[in-house]
Amino acid sequence: MATCPECDYDEIDTEDYEEGDTLSCPECGKNLVVVGPDELDFSDEDEDDLDEDEDDLDEEDEEDEEDEDVEEDEEEEDYDE
């Protein structure tokens, strides 16, 4: 039996799985991969989802910074006039 690294559900039967096989936690539904005997980790699918989310946040942050720069430039122009 293995334990889910997300929700700590500790009754996941990995007996019929080999290293590298993927499965879902019956408790929380996270995609997991078998990394050793009775040892699980998050699958690459979940990591890809996280990476995409982080990329989206990074892009939003960059856009916000650009917007702030434009606003600062406009304020400076108002003072020059």
mmCIF file of the N, C-alpha and C atoms, coordinates in Angstrom:
data_MODEL
# 
_entry.id   MODEL 
# 
loop_
_atom_site.group_PDB 
_atom_site.id 
_atom_site.type_symbol 
_atom_site.label_atom_id 
_atom_site.label_alt_id 
_atom_site.label_comp_id 
_atom_site.label_asym_id 
_atom_site.label_entity_id 
_atom_site.label_seq_id 
_atom_site.pdbx_PDB_ins_code 
_atom_site.Cartn_x 
_atom_site.Cartn_y 
_atom_site.Cartn_z 
_atom_site.occupancy 
_atom_site.B_iso_or_equiv 
_atom_site.pdbx_formal_charge 
_atom_site.auth_seq_id 
_atom_site.auth_comp_id 
_atom_site.auth_asym_id 
_atom_site.auth_atom_id 
_atom_site.pdbx_PDB_model_num 
ATOM 1   N N  . MET A 1 1  ? 0.839  -1.188 0.000   1.00 0.00 ? 1  MET A N  1 
ATOM 2   C CA . MET A 1 1  ? 0.000  0.000  0.000   1.00 0.00 ? 1  MET A CA 1 
ATOM 3   C C  . MET A 1 1  ? 0.881  1.248  0.000   1.00 0.00 ? 1  MET A C  1 
ATOM 4   N N  . ALA A 1 2  ? 0.404  2.251  -0.745  1.00 0.00 ? 2  ALA A N  1 
ATOM 5   C CA . ALA A 1 2  ? 1.142  3.502  -0.846  1.00 0.00 ? 2  ALA A CA 1 
ATOM 6   C C  . ALA A 1 2  ? 0.275  4.650  -0.344  1.00 0.00 ? 2  ALA A C  1 
ATOM 7   N N  . THR A 1 3  ? 0.915  5.789  -0.114  1.00 0.00 ? 3  THR A N  1 
ATOM 8   C CA . THR A 1 3  ? 0.231  6.969  0.401   1.00 0.00 ? 3  THR A CA 1 
ATOM 9   C C  . THR A 1 3  ? 0.259  8.069  -0.646  1.00 0.00 ? 3  THR A C  1 
ATOM 10  N N  . CYS A 1 4  ? -0.874 8.717  -0.833  1.00 0.00 ? 4  CYS A N  1 
ATOM 11  C CA . CYS A 1 4  ? -0.967 9.839  -1.767  1.00 0.00 ? 4  CYS A CA 1 
ATOM 12  C C  . CYS A 1 4  ? -0.197 11.030 -1.194  1.00 0.00 ? 4  CYS A C  1 
ATOM 13  N N  . PRO A 1 5  ? 0.702  11.632 -1.984  1.00 0.00 ? 5  PRO A N  1 
ATOM 14  C CA . PRO A 1 5  ? 1.445  12.793 -1.482  1.00 0.00 ? 5  PRO A CA 1 
ATOM 15  C C  . PRO A 1 5  ? 0.585  14.054 -1.362  1.00 0.00 ? 5  PRO A C  1 
ATOM 16  N N  . GLU A 1 6  ? -0.592 14.050 -1.965  1.00 0.00 ? 6  GLU A N  1 
ATOM 17  C CA . GLU A 1 6  ? -1.472 15.216 -1.912  1.00 0.00 ? 6  GLU A CA 1 
ATOM 18  C C  . GLU A 1 6  ? -2.347 15.200 -0.662  1.00 0.00 ? 6  GLU A C  1 
ATOM 19  N N  . CYS A 1 7  ? -3.086 14.095 -0.461  1.00 0.00 ? 7  CYS A N  1 
ATOM 20  C CA . CYS A 1 7  ? -4.094 14.076 0.610   1.00 0.00 ? 7  CYS A CA 1 
ATOM 21  C C  . CYS A 1 7  ? -3.758 13.092 1.732   1.00 0.00 ? 7  CYS A C  1 
ATOM 22  N N  . ASP A 1 8  ? -2.638 12.404 1.616   1.00 0.00 ? 8  ASP A N  1 
ATOM 23  C CA . ASP A 1 8  ? -2.178 11.435 2.626   1.00 0.00 ? 8  ASP A CA 1 
ATOM 24  C C  . ASP A 1 8  ? -3.085 10.220 2.772   1.00 0.00 ? 8  ASP A C  1 
ATOM 25  N N  . TYR A 1 9  ? -3.935 9.957  1.765   1.00 0.00 ? 9  TYR A N  1 
ATOM 26  C CA . TYR A 1 9  ? -4.728 8.731  1.753   1.00 0.00 ? 9  TYR A CA 1 
ATOM 27  C C  . TYR A 1 9  ? -3.737 7.579  1.657   1.00 0.00 ? 9  TYR A C  1 
ATOM 28  N N  . ASP A 1 10 ? -3.786 6.660  2.619   1.00 0.00 ? 10 ASP A N  1 
ATOM 29  C CA . ASP A 1 10 ? -2.732 5.650  2.709   1.00 0.00 ? 10 ASP A CA 1 
ATOM 30  C C  . ASP A 1 10 ? -3.166 4.227  2.362   1.00 0.00 ? 10 ASP A C  1 
ATOM 31  N N  . GLU A 1 11 ? -4.209 4.099  1.565   1.00 0.00 ? 11 GLU A N  1 
ATOM 32  C CA . GLU A 1 11 ? -4.665 2.760  1.199   1.00 0.00 ? 11 GLU A CA 1 
ATOM 33  C C  . GLU A 1 11 ? -4.677 2.554  -0.315  1.00 0.00 ? 11 GLU A C  1 
ATOM 34  N N  . ILE A 1 12 ? -3.695 3.120  -1.016  1.00 0.00 ? 12 ILE A N  1 
ATOM 35  C CA . ILE A 1 12 ? -3.622 2.955  -2.464  1.00 0.00 ? 12 ILE A CA 1 
ATOM 36  C C  . ILE A 1 12 ? -2.844 1.685  -2.762  1.00 0.00 ? 12 ILE A C  1 
ATOM 37  N N  . ASP A 1 13 ? -3.508 0.742  -3.419  1.00 0.00 ? 13 ASP A N  1 
ATOM 38  C CA . ASP A 1 13 ? -2.902 -0.547 -3.733  1.00 0.00 ? 13 ASP A CA 1 
ATOM 39  C C  . ASP A 1 13 ? -2.050 -0.416 -4.993  1.00 0.00 ? 13 ASP A C  1 
ATOM 40  N N  . THR A 1 14 ? -0.739 -0.574 -4.861  1.00 0.00 ? 14 THR A N  1 
ATOM 41  C CA . THR A 1 14 ? 0.177  -0.468 -5.998  1.00 0.00 ? 14 THR A CA 1 
ATOM 42  C C  . THR A 1 14 ? 0.726  -1.825 -6.415  1.00 0.00 ? 14 THR A C  1 
ATOM 43  N N  . GLU A 1 15 ? 0.182  -2.882 -5.862  1.00 0.00 ? 15 GLU A N  1 
ATOM 44  C CA . GLU A 1 15 ? 0.695  -4.234 -6.111  1.00 0.00 ? 15 GLU A CA 1 
ATOM 45  C C  . GLU A 1 15 ? 0.672  -4.602 -7.595  1.00 0.00 ? 15 GLU A C  1 
ATOM 46  N N  . ASP A 1 16 ? -0.354 -4.176 -8.329  1.00 0.00 ? 16 ASP A N  1 
ATOM 47  C CA . ASP A 1 16 ? -0.491 -4.546 -9.734  1.00 0.00 ? 16 ASP A CA 1 
ATOM 48  C C  . ASP A 1 16 ? 0.162  -3.545 -10.686 1.00 0.00 ? 16 ASP A C  1 
ATOM 49  N N  . TYR A 1 17 ? 0.896  -2.584 -10.151 1.00 0.00 ? 17 TYR A N  1 
ATOM 50  C CA . TYR A 1 17 ? 1.524  -1.559 -10.972 1.00 0.00 ? 17 TYR A CA 1 
ATOM 51  C C  . TYR A 1 17 ? 3.035  -1.711 -10.967 1.00 0.00 ? 17 TYR A C  1 
ATOM 52  N N  . GLU A 1 18 ? 3.661  -1.240 -12.060 1.00 0.00 ? 18 GLU A N  1 
ATOM 53  C CA . GLU A 1 18 ? 5.113  -1.222 -12.150 1.00 0.00 ? 18 GLU A CA 1 
ATOM 54  C C  . GLU A 1 18 ? 5.599  0.220  -12.083 1.00 0.00 ? 18 GLU A C  1 
ATOM 55  N N  . GLU A 1 19 ? 6.892  0.395  -11.848 1.00 0.00 ? 19 GLU A N  1 
ATOM 56  C CA . GLU A 1 19 ? 7.457  1.730  -11.789 1.00 0.00 ? 19 GLU A CA 1 
ATOM 57  C C  . GLU A 1 19 ? 7.198  2.465  -13.105 1.00 0.00 ? 19 GLU A C  1 
ATOM 58  N N  . GLY A 1 20 ? 6.707  3.699  -13.000 1.00 0.00 ? 20 GLY A N  1 
ATOM 59  C CA . GLY A 1 20 ? 6.395  4.497  -14.178 1.00 0.00 ? 20 GLY A CA 1 
ATOM 60  C C  . GLY A 1 20 ? 4.926  4.471  -14.551 1.00 0.00 ? 20 GLY A C  1 
ATOM 61  N N  . ASP A 1 21 ? 4.163  3.527  -14.011 1.00 0.00 ? 21 ASP A N  1 
ATOM 62  C CA . ASP A 1 21 ? 2.724  3.472  -14.279 1.00 0.00 ? 21 ASP A CA 1 
ATOM 63  C C  . ASP A 1 21 ? 2.024  4.634  -13.582 1.00 0.00 ? 21 ASP A C  1 
ATOM 64  N N  . THR A 1 22 ? 0.947  5.108  -14.202 1.00 0.00 ? 22 THR A N  1 
ATOM 65  C CA . THR A 1 22 ? 0.187  6.191  -13.601 1.00 0.00 ? 22 THR A CA 1 
ATOM 66  C C  . THR A 1 22 ? -1.162 5.689  -13.110 1.00 0.00 ? 22 THR A C  1 
ATOM 67  N N  . LEU A 1 23 ? -1.665 6.363  -12.096 1.00 0.00 ? 23 LEU A N  1 
ATOM 68  C CA . LEU A 1 23 ? -2.968 6.041  -11.529 1.00 0.00 ? 23 LEU A CA 1 
ATOM 69  C C  . LEU A 1 23 ? -3.512 7.281  -10.858 1.00 0.00 ? 23 LEU A C  1 
ATOM 70  N N  . SER A 1 24 ? -4.772 7.223  -10.486 1.00 0.00 ? 24 SER A N  1 
ATOM 71  C CA . SER A 1 24 ? -5.403 8.341  -9.791  1.00 0.00 ? 24 SER A CA 1 
ATOM 72  C C  . SER A 1 24 ? -5.678 7.961  -8.351  1.00 0.00 ? 24 SER A C  1 
ATOM 73  N N  . CYS A 1 25 ? -5.525 8.912  -7.461  1.00 0.00 ? 25 CYS A N  1 
ATOM 74  C CA . CYS A 1 25 ? -5.847 8.683  -6.063  1.00 0.00 ? 25 CYS A CA 1 
ATOM 75  C C  . CYS A 1 25 ? -7.364 8.535  -5.950  1.00 0.00 ? 25 CYS A C  1 
ATOM 76  N N  . PRO A 1 26 ? -7.826 7.461  -5.332  1.00 0.00 ? 26 PRO A N  1 
ATOM 77  C CA . PRO A 1 26 ? -9.274 7.281  -5.197  1.00 0.00 ? 26 PRO A CA 1 
ATOM 78  C C  . PRO A 1 26 ? -9.914 8.297  -4.247  1.00 0.00 ? 26 PRO A C  1 
ATOM 79  N N  . GLU A 1 27 ? -9.120 8.945  -3.432  1.00 0.00 ? 27 GLU A N  1 
ATOM 80  C CA . GLU A 1 27 ? -9.655 9.904  -2.461  1.00 0.00 ? 27 GLU A CA 1 
ATOM 81  C C  . GLU A 1 27 ? -9.750 11.321 -3.048  1.00 0.00 ? 27 GLU A C  1 
ATOM 82  N N  . CYS A 1 28 ? -8.626 11.837 -3.592  1.00 0.00 ? 28 CYS A N  1 
ATOM 83  C CA . CYS A 1 28 ? -8.615 13.232 -4.063  1.00 0.00 ? 28 CYS A CA 1 
ATOM 84  C C  . CYS A 1 28 ? -8.604 13.358 -5.585  1.00 0.00 ? 28 CYS A C  1 
ATOM 85  N N  . GLY A 1 29 ? -8.308 12.268 -6.284  1.00 0.00 ? 29 GLY A N  1 
ATOM 86  C CA . GLY A 1 29 ? -8.343 12.280 -7.745  1.00 0.00 ? 29 GLY A CA 1 
ATOM 87  C C  . GLY A 1 29 ? -7.069 12.753 -8.419  1.00 0.00 ? 29 GLY A C  1 
ATOM 88  N N  . LYS A 1 30 ? -6.023 13.068 -7.661  1.00 0.00 ? 30 LYS A N  1 
ATOM 89  C CA . LYS A 1 30 ? -4.765 13.515 -8.255  1.00 0.00 ? 30 LYS A CA 1 
ATOM 90  C C  . LYS A 1 30 ? -4.168 12.407 -9.109  1.00 0.00 ? 30 LYS A C  1 
ATOM 91  N N  . ASN A 1 31 ? -3.534 12.800 -10.240 1.00 0.00 ? 31 ASN A N  1 
ATOM 92  C CA . ASN A 1 31 ? -2.826 11.844 -11.079 1.00 0.00 ? 31 ASN A CA 1 
ATOM 93  C C  . ASN A 1 31 ? -1.469 11.580 -10.445 1.00 0.00 ? 31 ASN A C  1 
ATOM 94  N N  . LEU A 1 32 ? -1.177 10.303 -10.244 1.00 0.00 ? 32 LEU A N  1 
ATOM 95  C CA . LEU A 1 32 ? 0.053  9.906  -9.572  1.00 0.00 ? 32 LEU A CA 1 
ATOM 96  C C  . LEU A 1 32 ? 0.831  8.930  -10.441 1.00 0.00 ? 32 LEU A C  1 
ATOM 97  N N  . VAL A 1 33 ? 2.116  8.827  -10.167 1.00 0.00 ? 33 VAL A N  1 
ATOM 98  C CA . VAL A 1 33 ? 2.969  7.882  -10.874 1.00 0.00 ? 33 VAL A CA 1 
ATOM 99  C C  . VAL A 1 33 ? 3.704  7.045  -9.833  1.00 0.00 ? 33 VAL A C  1 
ATOM 100 N N  . VAL A 1 34 ? 3.868  5.756  -10.143 1.00 0.00 ? 34 VAL A N  1 
ATOM 101 C CA . VAL A 1 34 ? 4.587  4.849  -9.248  1.00 0.00 ? 34 VAL A CA 1 
ATOM 102 C C  . VAL A 1 34 ? 6.076  5.085  -9.459  1.00 0.00 ? 34 VAL A C  1 
ATOM 103 N N  . VAL A 1 35 ? 6.802  5.444  -8.394  1.00 0.00 ? 35 VAL A N  1 
ATOM 104 C CA . VAL A 1 35 ? 8.238  5.715  -8.490  1.00 0.00 ? 35 VAL A CA 1 
ATOM 105 C C  . VAL A 1 35 ? 9.078  4.669  -7.775  1.00 0.00 ? 35 VAL A C  1 
ATOM 106 N N  . GLY A 1 36 ? 8.433  3.766  -7.096  1.00 0.00 ? 36 GLY A N  1 
ATOM 107 C CA . GLY A 1 36 ? 9.136  2.698  -6.397  1.00 0.00 ? 36 GLY A CA 1 
ATOM 108 C C  . GLY A 1 36 ? 8.125  1.806  -5.712  1.00 0.00 ? 36 GLY A C  1 
ATOM 109 N N  . PRO A 1 37 ? 8.608  0.785  -5.040  1.00 0.00 ? 37 PRO A N  1 
ATOM 110 C CA . PRO A 1 37 ? 7.682  -0.096 -4.333  1.00 0.00 ? 37 PRO A CA 1 
ATOM 111 C C  . PRO A 1 37 ? 6.903  0.683  -3.271  1.00 0.00 ? 37 PRO A C  1 
ATOM 112 N N  . ASP A 1 38 ? 5.602  0.702  -3.422  1.00 0.00 ? 38 ASP A N  1 
ATOM 113 C CA . ASP A 1 38 ? 4.720  1.423  -2.497  1.00 0.00 ? 38 ASP A CA 1 
ATOM 114 C C  . ASP A 1 38 ? 5.098  2.889  -2.341  1.00 0.00 ? 38 ASP A C  1 
ATOM 115 N N  . GLU A 1 39 ? 5.575  3.493  -3.418  1.00 0.00 ? 39 GLU A N  1 
ATOM 116 C CA . GLU A 1 39 ? 5.970  4.905  -3.382  1.00 0.00 ? 39 GLU A CA 1 
ATOM 117 C C  . GLU A 1 39 ? 5.374  5.626  -4.589  1.00 0.00 ? 39 GLU A C  1 
ATOM 118 N N  . LEU A 1 40 ? 4.684  6.727  -4.331  1.00 0.00 ? 40 LEU A N  1 
ATOM 119 C CA . LEU A 1 40 ? 4.007  7.490  -5.378  1.00 0.00 ? 40 LEU A CA 1 
ATOM 120 C C  . LEU A 1 40 ? 4.492  8.924  -5.399  1.00 0.00 ? 40 LEU A C  1 
ATOM 121 N N  . ASP A 1 41 ? 4.398  9.547  -6.579  1.00 0.00 ? 41 ASP A N  1 
ATOM 122 C CA . ASP A 1 41 ? 4.699  10.963 -6.736  1.00 0.00 ? 41 ASP A CA 1 
ATOM 123 C C  . ASP A 1 41 ? 3.668  11.537 -7.709  1.00 0.00 ? 41 ASP A C  1 
ATOM 124 N N  . PHE A 1 42 ? 3.627  12.855 -7.846  1.00 0.00 ? 42 PHE A N  1 
ATOM 125 C CA . PHE A 1 42 ? 2.705  13.476 -8.784  1.00 0.00 ? 42 PHE A CA 1 
ATOM 126 C C  . PHE A 1 42 ? 3.141  13.114 -10.205 1.00 0.00 ? 42 PHE A C  1 
ATOM 127 N N  . SER A 1 43 ? 2.172  12.868 -11.089 1.00 0.00 ? 43 SER A N  1 
ATOM 128 C CA . SER A 1 43 ? 2.511  12.538 -12.469 1.00 0.00 ? 43 SER A CA 1 
ATOM 129 C C  . SER A 1 43 ? 2.920  13.791 -13.217 1.00 0.00 ? 43 SER A C  1 
ATOM 130 N N  . ASP A 1 44 ? 3.586  13.614 -14.358 1.00 0.00 ? 44 ASP A N  1 
ATOM 131 C CA . ASP A 1 44 ? 4.024  14.734 -15.184 1.00 0.00 ? 44 ASP A CA 1 
ATOM 132 C C  . ASP A 1 44 ? 2.843  15.554 -15.661 1.00 0.00 ? 44 ASP A C  1 
ATOM 133 N N  . GLU A 1 45 ? 1.688  14.917 -15.864 1.00 0.00 ? 45 GLU A N  1 
ATOM 134 C CA . GLU A 1 45 ? 0.499  15.638 -16.317 1.00 0.00 ? 45 GLU A CA 1 
ATOM 135 C C  . GLU A 1 45 ? 0.160  16.757 -15.340 1.00 0.00 ? 45 GLU A C  1 
ATOM 136 N N  . ASP A 1 46 ? 0.204  16.470 -14.044 1.00 0.00 ? 46 ASP A N  1 
ATOM 137 C CA . ASP A 1 46 ? -0.099 17.487 -13.045 1.00 0.00 ? 46 ASP A CA 1 
ATOM 138 C C  . ASP A 1 46 ? 0.972  18.562 -13.032 1.00 0.00 ? 46 ASP A C  1 
ATOM 139 N N  . GLU A 1 47 ? 2.244  18.160 -13.203 1.00 0.00 ? 47 GLU A N  1 
ATOM 140 C CA . GLU A 1 47 ? 3.326  19.135 -13.207 1.00 0.00 ? 47 GLU A CA 1 
ATOM 141 C C  . GLU A 1 47 ? 3.197  20.057 -14.401 1.00 0.00 ? 47 GLU A C  1 
ATOM 142 N N  . ASP A 1 48 ? 2.797  19.504 -15.571 1.00 0.00 ? 48 ASP A N  1 
ATOM 143 C CA . ASP A 1 48 ? 2.606  20.333 -16.753 1.00 0.00 ? 48 ASP A CA 1 
ATOM 144 C C  . ASP A 1 48 ? 1.511  21.353 -16.503 1.00 0.00 ? 48 ASP A C  1 
ATOM 145 N N  . ASP A 1 49 ? 0.436  20.923 -15.853 1.00 0.00 ? 49 ASP A N  1 
ATOM 146 C CA . ASP A 1 49 ? -0.652 21.839 -15.538 1.00 0.00 ? 49 ASP A CA 1 
ATOM 147 C C  . ASP A 1 49 ? -0.149 22.969 -14.646 1.00 0.00 ? 49 ASP A C  1 
ATOM 148 N N  . LEU A 1 50 ? 0.665  22.625 -13.665 1.00 0.00 ? 50 LEU A N  1 
ATOM 149 C CA . LEU A 1 50 ? 1.191  23.639 -12.768 1.00 0.00 ? 50 LEU A CA 1 
ATOM 150 C C  . LEU A 1 50 ? 2.103  24.594 -13.528 1.00 0.00 ? 50 LEU A C  1 
ATOM 151 N N  . ASP A 1 51 ? 2.970  24.051 -14.398 1.00 0.00 ? 51 ASP A N  1 
ATOM 152 C CA . ASP A 1 51 ? 3.865  24.895 -15.170 1.00 0.00 ? 51 ASP A CA 1 
ATOM 153 C C  . ASP A 1 51 ? 3.075  25.868 -16.029 1.00 0.00 ? 51 ASP A C  1 
ATOM 154 N N  . GLU A 1 52 ? 1.997  25.389 -16.681 1.00 0.00 ? 52 GLU A N  1 
ATOM 155 C CA . GLU A 1 52 ? 1.183  26.263 -17.512 1.00 0.00 ? 52 GLU A CA 1 
ATOM 156 C C  . GLU A 1 52 ? 0.552  27.362 -16.667 1.00 0.00 ? 52 GLU A C  1 
ATOM 157 N N  . ASP A 1 53 ? 0.066  27.010 -15.484 1.00 0.00 ? 53 ASP A N  1 
ATOM 158 C CA . ASP A 1 53 ? -0.530 28.004 -14.603 1.00 0.00 ? 53 ASP A CA 1 
ATOM 159 C C  . ASP A 1 53 ? 0.499  29.059 -14.211 1.00 0.00 ? 53 ASP A C  1 
ATOM 160 N N  . GLU A 1 54 ? 1.727  28.605 -13.894 1.00 0.00 ? 54 GLU A N  1 
ATOM 161 C CA . GLU A 1 54 ? 2.776  29.537 -13.513 1.00 0.00 ? 54 GLU A CA 1 
ATOM 162 C C  . GLU A 1 54 ? 3.135  30.442 -14.681 1.00 0.00 ? 54 GLU A C  1 
ATOM 163 N N  . ASP A 1 55 ? 3.191  29.866 -15.904 1.00 0.00 ? 55 ASP A N  1 
ATOM 164 C CA . ASP A 1 55 ? 3.490  30.667 -17.084 1.00 0.00 ? 55 ASP A CA 1 
ATOM 165 C C  . ASP A 1 55 ? 2.424  31.728 -17.282 1.00 0.00 ? 55 ASP A C  1 
ATOM 166 N N  . ASP A 1 56 ? 1.152  31.354 -17.107 1.00 0.00 ? 56 ASP A N  1 
ATOM 167 C CA . ASP A 1 56 ? 0.066  32.307 -17.251 1.00 0.00 ? 56 ASP A CA 1 
ATOM 168 C C  . ASP A 1 56 ? 0.215  33.444 -16.243 1.00 0.00 ? 56 ASP A C  1 
ATOM 169 N N  . LEU A 1 57 ? 0.570  33.109 -15.010 1.00 0.00 ? 57 LEU A N  1 
ATOM 170 C CA . LEU A 1 57 ? 0.739  34.130 -13.987 1.00 0.00 ? 57 LEU A CA 1 
ATOM 171 C C  . LEU A 1 57 ? 1.906  35.042 -14.327 1.00 0.00 ? 57 LEU A C  1 
ATOM 172 N N  . ASP A 1 58 ? 3.016  34.459 -14.825 1.00 0.00 ? 58 ASP A N  1 
ATOM 173 C CA . ASP A 1 58 ? 4.174  35.260 -15.197 1.00 0.00 ? 58 ASP A CA 1 
ATOM 174 C C  . ASP A 1 58 ? 3.810  36.241 -16.304 1.00 0.00 ? 58 ASP A C  1 
ATOM 175 N N  . GLU A 1 59 ? 3.044  35.778 -17.309 1.00 0.00 ? 59 GLU A N  1 
ATOM 176 C CA . GLU A 1 59 ? 2.647  36.649 -18.398 1.00 0.00 ? 59 GLU A CA 1 
ATOM 177 C C  . GLU A 1 59 ? 1.760  37.779 -17.890 1.00 0.00 ? 59 GLU A C  1 
ATOM 178 N N  . GLU A 1 60 ? 0.845  37.472 -16.976 1.00 0.00 ? 60 GLU A N  1 
ATOM 179 C CA . GLU A 1 60 ? -0.030 38.495 -16.414 1.00 0.00 ? 60 GLU A CA 1 
ATOM 180 C C  . GLU A 1 60 ? 0.781  39.522 -15.642 1.00 0.00 ? 60 GLU A C  1 
ATOM 181 N N  . ASP A 1 61 ? 1.787  39.054 -14.876 1.00 0.00 ? 61 ASP A N  1 
ATOM 182 C CA . ASP A 1 61 ? 2.637  39.970 -14.117 1.00 0.00 ? 61 ASP A CA 1 
ATOM 183 C C  . ASP A 1 61 ? 3.390  40.910 -15.057 1.00 0.00 ? 61 ASP A C  1 
ATOM 184 N N  . GLU A 1 62 ? 3.911  40.347 -16.168 1.00 0.00 ? 62 GLU A N  1 
ATOM 185 C CA . GLU A 1 62 ? 4.648  41.172 -17.122 1.00 0.00 ? 62 GLU A CA 1 
ATOM 186 C C  . GLU A 1 62 ? 3.729  42.217 -17.738 1.00 0.00 ? 62 GLU A C  1 
ATOM 187 N N  . GLU A 1 63 ? 2.497  41.819 -18.076 1.00 0.00 ? 63 GLU A N  1 
ATOM 188 C CA . GLU A 1 63 ? 1.545  42.762 -18.654 1.00 0.00 ? 63 GLU A CA 1 
ATOM 189 C C  . GLU A 1 63 ? 1.218  43.861 -17.650 1.00 0.00 ? 63 GLU A C  1 
ATOM 190 N N  . ASP A 1 64 ? 1.046  43.504 -16.385 1.00 0.00 ? 64 ASP A N  1 
ATOM 191 C CA . ASP A 1 64 ? 0.751  44.493 -15.352 1.00 0.00 ? 64 ASP A CA 1 
ATOM 192 C C  . ASP A 1 64 ? 1.898  45.487 -15.218 1.00 0.00 ? 64 ASP A C  1 
ATOM 193 N N  . GLU A 1 65 ? 3.139  44.985 -15.256 1.00 0.00 ? 65 GLU A N  1 
ATOM 194 C CA . GLU A 1 65 ? 4.295  45.867 -15.135 1.00 0.00 ? 65 GLU A CA 1 
ATOM 195 C C  . GLU A 1 65 ? 4.362  46.822 -16.317 1.00 0.00 ? 65 GLU A C  1 
ATOM 196 N N  . GLU A 1 66 ? 4.066  46.313 -17.527 1.00 0.00 ? 66 GLU A N  1 
ATOM 197 C CA . GLU A 1 66 ? 4.083  47.171 -18.702 1.00 0.00 ? 66 GLU A CA 1 
ATOM 198 C C  . GLU A 1 66 ? 3.021  48.259 -18.576 1.00 0.00 ? 66 GLU A C  1 
ATOM 199 N N  . ASP A 1 67 ? 1.837  47.894 -18.098 1.00 0.00 ? 67 ASP A N  1 
ATOM 200 C CA . ASP A 1 67 ? 0.767  48.866 -17.903 1.00 0.00 ? 67 ASP A CA 1 
ATOM 201 C C  . ASP A 1 67 ? 1.192  49.939 -16.904 1.00 0.00 ? 67 ASP A C  1 
ATOM 202 N N  . GLU A 1 68 ? 1.858  49.543 -15.832 1.00 0.00 ? 68 GLU A N  1 
ATOM 203 C CA . GLU A 1 68 ? 2.304  50.499 -14.827 1.00 0.00 ? 68 GLU A CA 1 
ATOM 204 C C  . GLU A 1 68 ? 3.336  51.456 -15.425 1.00 0.00 ? 68 GLU A C  1 
ATOM 205 N N  . ASP A 1 69 ? 4.245  50.923 -16.269 1.00 0.00 ? 69 ASP A N  1 
ATOM 206 C CA . ASP A 1 69 ? 5.255  51.761 -16.901 1.00 0.00 ? 69 ASP A CA 1 
ATOM 207 C C  . ASP A 1 69 ? 4.595  52.805 -17.789 1.00 0.00 ? 69 ASP A C  1 
ATOM 208 N N  . VAL A 1 70 ? 3.584  52.412 -18.544 1.00 0.00 ? 70 VAL A N  1 
ATOM 209 C CA . VAL A 1 70 ? 2.878  53.343 -19.427 1.00 0.00 ? 70 VAL A CA 1 
ATOM 210 C C  . VAL A 1 70 ? 2.198  54.421 -18.590 1.00 0.00 ? 70 VAL A C  1 
ATOM 211 N N  . GLU A 1 71 ? 1.561  54.047 -17.508 1.00 0.00 ? 71 GLU A N  1 
ATOM 212 C CA . GLU A 1 71 ? 0.881  55.016 -16.650 1.00 0.00 ? 71 GLU A CA 1 
ATOM 213 C C  . GLU A 1 71 ? 1.880  55.997 -16.056 1.00 0.00 ? 71 GLU A C  1 
ATOM 214 N N  . GLU A 1 72 ? 3.050  55.513 -15.637 1.00 0.00 ? 72 GLU A N  1 
ATOM 215 C CA . GLU A 1 72 ? 4.070  56.393 -15.068 1.00 0.00 ? 72 GLU A CA 1 
ATOM 216 C C  . GLU A 1 72 ? 4.555  57.383 -16.118 1.00 0.00 ? 72 GLU A C  1 
ATOM 217 N N  . ASP A 1 73 ? 4.752  56.901 -17.358 1.00 0.00 ? 73 ASP A N  1 
ATOM 218 C CA . ASP A 1 73 ? 5.189  57.779 -18.436 1.00 0.00 ? 73 ASP A CA 1 
ATOM 219 C C  . ASP A 1 73 ? 4.151  58.862 -18.693 1.00 0.00 ? 73 ASP A C  1 
ATOM 220 N N  . GLU A 1 74 ? 2.880  58.513 -18.680 1.00 0.00 ? 74 GLU A N  1 
ATOM 221 C CA . GLU A 1 74 ? 1.810  59.476 -18.911 1.00 0.00 ? 74 GLU A CA 1 
ATOM 222 C C  . GLU A 1 74 ? 1.771  60.514 -17.791 1.00 0.00 ? 74 GLU A C  1 
ATOM 223 N N  . GLU A 1 75 ? 2.007  60.096 -16.558 1.00 0.00 ? 75 GLU A N  1 
ATOM 224 C CA . GLU A 1 75 ? 2.010  61.032 -15.444 1.00 0.00 ? 75 GLU A CA 1 
ATOM 225 C C  . GLU A 1 75 ? 3.157  62.035 -15.591 1.00 0.00 ? 75 GLU A C  1 
ATOM 226 N N  . GLU A 1 76 ? 4.337  61.534 -16.007 1.00 0.00 ? 76 GLU A N  1 
ATOM 227 C CA . GLU A 1 76 ? 5.478  62.395 -16.173 1.00 0.00 ? 76 GLU A CA 1 
ATOM 228 C C  . GLU A 1 76 ? 5.214  63.432 -17.258 1.00 0.00 ? 76 GLU A C  1 
ATOM 229 N N  . GLU A 1 77 ? 4.531  63.033 -18.321 1.00 0.00 ? 77 GLU A N  1 
ATOM 230 C CA . GLU A 1 77 ? 4.210  63.968 -19.396 1.00 0.00 ? 77 GLU A CA 1 
ATOM 231 C C  . GLU A 1 77 ? 3.286  65.063 -18.882 1.00 0.00 ? 77 GLU A C  1 
ATOM 232 N N  . ASP A 1 78 ? 2.344  64.718 -17.998 1.00 0.00 ? 78 ASP A N  1 
ATOM 233 C CA . ASP A 1 78 ? 1.447  65.719 -17.445 1.00 0.00 ? 78 ASP A CA 1 
ATOM 234 C C  . ASP A 1 78 ? 2.206  66.789 -16.662 1.00 0.00 ? 78 ASP A C  1 
ATOM 235 N N  . TYR A 1 79 ? 3.241  66.373 -15.958 1.00 0.00 ? 79 TYR A N  1 
ATOM 236 C CA . TYR A 1 79 ? 4.023  67.329 -15.174 1.00 0.00 ? 79 TYR A CA 1 
ATOM 237 C C  . TYR A 1 79 ? 4.869  68.233 -16.070 1.00 0.00 ? 79 TYR A C  1 
ATOM 238 N N  . ASP A 1 80 ? 5.316  67.710 -17.198 1.00 0.00 ? 80 ASP A N  1 
ATOM 239 C CA . ASP A 1 80 ? 6.156  68.482 -18.107 1.00 0.00 ? 80 ASP A CA 1 
ATOM 240 C C  . ASP A 1 80 ? 5.368  69.607 -18.771 1.00 0.00 ? 80 ASP A C  1 
ATOM 241 N N  . GLU A 1 81 ? 4.089  69.467 -18.937 1.00 0.00 ? 81 GLU A N  1 
ATOM 242 C CA . GLU A 1 81 ? 3.288  70.462 -19.646 1.00 0.00 ? 81 GLU A CA 1 
ATOM 243 C C  . GLU A 1 81 ? 2.993  71.655 -18.836 1.00 0.00 ? 81 GLU A C  1 
# 
